[in-house]
């Protein structure tokens, strides 16, 4: 059986209640939390378990989803990928990804984004994916360029954290640009 959710390195799947522990460890790494968005106050183990339980039971709605990125090598959760801001009129959406520090640099992020875009462009008919990246996050900027995203602009002093304002680099990719690099399968 083939699945558009499975690549050579990872499988994208729904969050399971037992994912709470590795996700709790990801949240504890403030360096990773900042790169994924922002640092939040510490969550208790009980709170993380409840969050994972609720997420495991929640259905995807309006093309908003959060998926666990699971390594095929050891079936361990290595990160999360999500979609947001689906605009059906304009045909665009945004996504976010976080890979745990100890799992970075192995190609998990690249493959996860490719799998997600294959679904959103090839099955859901979206026309464009947008992504914002902190200007200091060189690894994420490199990931977007590697995937074929176009840098569309920079939002200056866009967010405040770590004692100062930071720029956000905006990237976009059109469905046709994605298909040129990653053709959709011909077989049905």
Secondary structure, DSSP 4 states (H G I P E B T S, - for coil): ---TTB-SSEEEEE--GGGHHHHHHHHH-HHHHHHHS-------HHHHHHHHHHHHHPPPBTTB-EEEEEETTT--EEEEEEEEEEETTTTEEEEEEEE-GGGTTSSHHHHHHHHHHHHHHHTS---EEEEEEETT-HHHHHHHHHHT-EEEEEEEEEEEETTEEEEEEEEEEEHHHHHHHSPPPS--
